[in-house]
Amino acid sequence: MSTGTGTAVSLGAGASTEVAAALSLWLTPVEEQAAQEAPVRGAVTLHHFGYVDMITCAAGPLGLTRGPGPAVEDGPESVALLVPGAGAVLVGQDGRSARVESGHLALLDPGRAFSVEWEGPTRFLLFRLPVHALHVPTADLRRATGRVLTPPPSVDALLTPLLRYLDESAARLPAGVAERLGGVVIDAVADLLGELSEEAGTPAQSGPRQLVLAIRQYIERHLGDPELSAERIAAAHFISVRYLHRLFEGEGITVSRLIQRRRVEQCARELSRRGRVSPSLAVVAARWGFRSPAHFSRAFKAVHGHPPQQWRRLVLGSGSSS
């Protein structure tokens, strides 16, 4: 459908001609820096890409401020990635200010005081990203606000064309495709912040490494669930499957192989116990998420070199069987 001004708006999107009011509703409460006889008007639209919101803003000269909000000890709930199109945007936060032009980016924390100002007719995008999906430490976010961010080539090759495509195609993207592309945006921004953290000398334990540790803990807690998969793990951590696999490239093992290996290790631990009554292979296999005895037997032999029943006899040194 479309608005009366001809601005294309997809299902679940919104449009407004009052800039400050729209940004206050869709991003965070803001006020115009100088008193106006009437609110400054322009063209503001909102589109949803899963967890990601994209706000496009086109208007003449205007300055907006966000006053101090209540202190949040756990860090921000969301961040806003500013992407200038035509014209430059002046941003300020955390005692820093920057002039952001086309080809560069800036990051704002919508929950704390900031300013945004453009001196002439300008168009820019604001991508609102949930922090829980980025898995980036608050300290890294604080270092990135109020600065000009220049994506390194490895990130820019994906991020810039993707943001441009979303801007051009938002109104006609099916909901499922839009949601998946929102996940790719989150992955790319997480990569960008990770690169910036490395340049700043942030300890390697932050960012992606913390996420890998969290995923490993999640896998341990859900080993017995036969539905545990890369897709379910990615969804639980608000990342794409593609990014999940990339995180594990440095781990020396794929996610699916890690799940299978840990299941086999837990089964072997149970089968090696001595007792008057030994659990059957079928019971042990089902307890640790294997869908069938045949699947369990193949996986076990791939790790230990023997089928589980033979391995148990060798370990226990007896002729007992299941």
Phi, psi and omega in degrees: 000175180217158178276176180294338180274356180092003178286125181287134181225122180278170179304130180086008180255175179219166179213149181208157174251355177259107191297304184298319181295319181293314180293326177296325181281318189262344183235292181192154180300124178227158178230151176288137184296319181247140180295132180244152175297327177215154179304139178295134183250154179194214177229114181234130179228156180233133175227148181252135174232075184066238180284349186258134172252138176244121177251124174256139183224126175228119183200168178279199183304133180193144173236134180235145176229150173241120182286168179300136176256179178296147180296136179241107185292328185275005180092175184288152174279330181211163172230158180241123177265118181265129182234101180291143172254262176272131179087167181256153179236132177264125181237150178215134176194149178056036178077007179243152176221152183208148173261115187253119182248172180305137182097350178239172182226167173213153181241136178232146171263107184295344183273356181231169185300136175203170175224147176224132183215137172227138192269344181212189177304120187220148174232133178210166178246149171233119177257117179269118186241130177289132183295326182297337179274340181279330183055047179243131180302147180302322180299323179291323177294318180299322180292337186267344184286149175067022180234161169279123179254124178250108182299136174294158184307323183297328179268320185298328181299332178259313191293310184299310177298325181293314179297321178295319180296318179297321178298318184281333192244003188307319188290340185244007180279132173299152185302319181295318178294317179300319180295318180294321179293327174299322177296323178293322177300314179301315179299316183293320179292322176299319176298317180301312181293327176295318177297317180294324179294320179295320178296328180276358178080026177294138178307143185297345182289345184274171173063235185304323181295319176299321181293319178300316179297320178296321180293319178299319177295321178298317179300316180299321182289337187241020181302326183282355180273115181295344179273359179298126184205170177300321180296317181291321179296316180298316180297321181293336181250012174059041176229167177275160177298323179300316180291324177302312180296323180293324178300326185268003177299328180270004182267351180077011180202146176279164180298314183295321178291325177297315179301312182296317181296316181293326176294316179297319180298320179291322177296316180298322179299318180289319184290339181273357180287139175267140179185166181293328178236115180266141179292146179288157178300320182296319180294315181296315181300315181293323181299328184253025166091005177280135186281337182207154177300326181294316178298317179299315182298316179296316181294319181295316180295325179297331181269316189254354177083354179222152171299156186301320182294315178295319180298319181294321178296320180294318183290318183277346178067033180219173180263019181294152179222167181275000000 
